[in-house]
């Protein structure tokens, strides 16, 4: 609430690398970045709507929050009507790599939540429209693999199906599963309900497929790649921050370190990545997707896979080290800059060496792989909540 300004403006981030004296007007003040981004407004409105949905009726903030989500949804729509899906990358913002399909998933998810809160037709119409458009970004026909099997269920960055959706640092894979979940909850009598459930199962089957490439360890492989994705320059340079032209050649070398599964198709255990390496946010986001789809489709294997991503982080990995400081044993020192070690801190995650596709976890303590990241802790808690909700029989 404190980052919310007028008419859709938001304080989105700030950078500071020095101690603060907590006084306004002295040399350590940081100037925040302020933006009015339709995507950010849809995303944050959805987060608030999900919070409001879980609050008891007597909660003192509920009335205020209901007003806020209505206003902010309106600001998001007003901005979207002007700019559409044109998402200009904002340097240092973690929405930098946003694709059309993640944009659609966010809009469908948020609109479905708004319909559950207010039961108004405009939210229903928007949710159904955007979710139908999202379905066009999912592989439904299937791709023939070398072993004769057909792979489907995964999402592309848009309806052209040129570039698969994958993440390399920040990760919002879970938005696809959340969109399925809230649409299924909000519109159980819709004529296309059965199609949605089938598509959710196919997406879950894709996650199960990715789980087979890292045995005996439980880490999800990062995803499927076309060998020529680097040739889509607009997409390529939105997916990767702080890269030069050399990244195009490196993409091809990194991909060949993966596993070829079809003509022009590769599986990468770790992402193709450059400036920012470490996959904890990615595997936890995928774990949340697995837990949500597992709960929706009554698939215990997916729920177990979600749980196993937590196990990977606390020691079920090739190095036998916990990446949660103070949890388990043999945990390493992390890069927490000027704060010292903090019990419960979690790093960006396991990386790879050079252009290889296998775990690399040196004892050297530096960013980004050992950098403490609150985003990872948030995803850990979010995935844990999904598993607890399943055990307790709640949504």
C-alpha positions, 0 to 999 in steps of 0.5 A, spaced: 500 500 500 505 504 501 508 503 494 501 505 491 501 513 488 496 516 484 492 514 478 496 507 477 503 510 478 507 505 483 514 506 486 517 499 483 524 499 486 530 502 488 537 501 488 542 502 494 549 499 496 550 503 503 548 503 510 542 508 511 541 512 517 534 512 516 534 520 516 530 523 510 535 528 507 542 525 508 547 523 503 544 515 503 537 517 500 535 513 494 531 515 489 526 510 487 523 508 480 516 510 479 512 507 473 505 506 471 505 500 467 499 496 466 502 489 467 505 491 474 498 494 475 494 487 473 499 483 477 499 487 483 491 488 483 491 480 482 496 479 489 491 484 493 485 481 490 487 474 492 489 477 499 482 480 500 479 473 498 482 470 504 480 475 509 475 474 514 469 479 513 470 483 519 478 484 518 479 492 519 482 493 512 477 489 508 473 495 505 479 499 504 482 493 500 476 492 496 476 499 494 483 499 492 483 493 488 477 496 484 481 502 483 487 499 481 484 494 476 481 500 473 488 504 472 491 497 469 485 497 464 486 504 462 493 503 461 492 497 457 487 500 452 492 505 450 498 501 450 496 494 449 501 488 450 506 492 448 511 491 454 517 496 454 522 493 458 524 497 464 531 496 466 533 493 473 525 491 473 523 484 474 518 484 469 523 486 464 522 479 460 514 479 460 511 475 454 504 476 451 502 469 454 505 471 461 501 478 460 495 474 458 495 469 464 496 475 469 490 478 466 485 472 466 488 470 473 486 477 476 480 478 472 477 471 475 479 473 482 475 480 481 469 476 479 469 472 485 470 478 489 464 483 486 460 478 481 460 483 476 459 481 468 465 486 466 470 482 470 467 475 467 468 478 460 475 480 461 477 473 464 474 469 459 476 473 453 484 473 456 484 466 458 481 464 451 487 468 448 492 464 453 489 458 450 492 460 443 499 460 446 499 453 449 501 447 445 495 443 444 497 439 437 503 436 440 510 436 437 513 429 435 520 427 439 525 422 437 523 417 441 516 417 438 512 420 443 508 427 442 509 432 447 504 438 449 502 442 454 507 447 454 506 455 453 510 459 448 511 466 449 505 468 444 500 465 439 505 465 434 509 459 437 516 461 435 519 461 442 517 457 448 516 460 455 522 459 459 525 463 465 532 464 466 533 468 473 526 471 475 520 466 474 513 467 474 511 460 471 506 459 476 502 464 473 499 459 468 497 454 473 494 460 477 490 462 471 487 455 470 486 455 478 482 461 478 478 460 472 476 453 474 474 456 481 470 462 478 466 459 472 465 451 474 459 451 469 462 454 463 461 450 457 469 450 456 470 448 463 472 441 460 477 443 455 480 448 461 481 441 465 484 437 459 489 443 458 491 443 465 492 436 465 497 437 459 500 442 462 501 438 468 504 432 464 509 437 461 512 438 468 512 431 469 516 430 463 521 435 465 522 432 472 525 426 468 531 429 466 535 430 472 534 423 476 536 421 481 535 429 483 528 432 484 530 439 480 525 440 475 529 441 468 528 448 466 524 447 459 524 446 452 528 450 447 528 451 439 535 451 437 533 457 433 530 462 438 536 466 438 534 469 431 528 472 434 531 478 436 526 482 439 524 476 444 531 474 445 534 481 448 527 482 452 529 475 455 536 477 457 538 483 461 545 486 460 548 481 454 552 483 448 551 480 441 556 475 443 550 472 447 547 469 440 553 465 439 553 463 446 546 461 446 547 456 441 553 453 444 549 452 451 543 449 447 548 443 444 550 442 452 543 440 453 539 434 451 536 433 444 529 430 444 527 432 437 528 435 430 531 442 432 528 441 440 532 441 446 531 440 453 536 444 458 536 442 465 539 449 467 536 455 463 540 458 457 543 464 461 548 470 461 549 475 466 544 472 472 545 465 474 542 461 479 535 457 478 532 457 485 526 462 483 525 458 477 524 451 480 520 454 486 516 457 481 515 451 477 514 447 483 508 452 485 505 450 478 506 443 479 502 443 486 497 447 484 495 443 478 496 437 482 491 439 487 486 441 481 487 434 477 488 430 483 495 428 481 499 426 487 505 425 483 505 433 481 504 434 488 510 430 490 514 434 485 512 440 488 515 438 495 521 435 492 523 442 490 524 444 497 528 438 498 533 440 493 534 446 496 535 443 503 540 438 501 538 433 496 542 436 491 549 433 488 553 437 493 549 435 499 549 442 501 542 446 504 541 453 501 537 455 506 542 458 512 541 455 518 536 449 516 539 442 515 546 442 515 553 443 511 550 450 509 555 455 506 556 462 507 552 467 502 553 473 499 549 478 504 553 484 503 553 488 509 548 485 513 551 478 515 548 471 515 541 471 517 537 465 519 533 463 513 536 466 508 536 463 501 540 465 495 539 466 487 541 458 487 545 453 483 548 455 477 552 452 471 560 453 469 561 457 462 556 454 457 555 447 461 549 444 463 550 441 470 550 444 477 556 448 479 556 451 486 563 453 488 565 455 495 567 462 492 562 467 495 559 472 490 553 474 486 549 472 483 548 465 485 550 466 492 546 473 493 541 473 498 534 474 495 528 475 498 524 473 492 526 466 493 524 466 500 517 469 498 517 463 493 519 458 498 513 460 502 508 460 497 510 453 495 509 451 502 502 454 502 500 450 496 502 444 499 499 445 506 492 448 503 492 441 499 493 437 506 488 441 509 483 441 504 483 449 502 483 453 496 
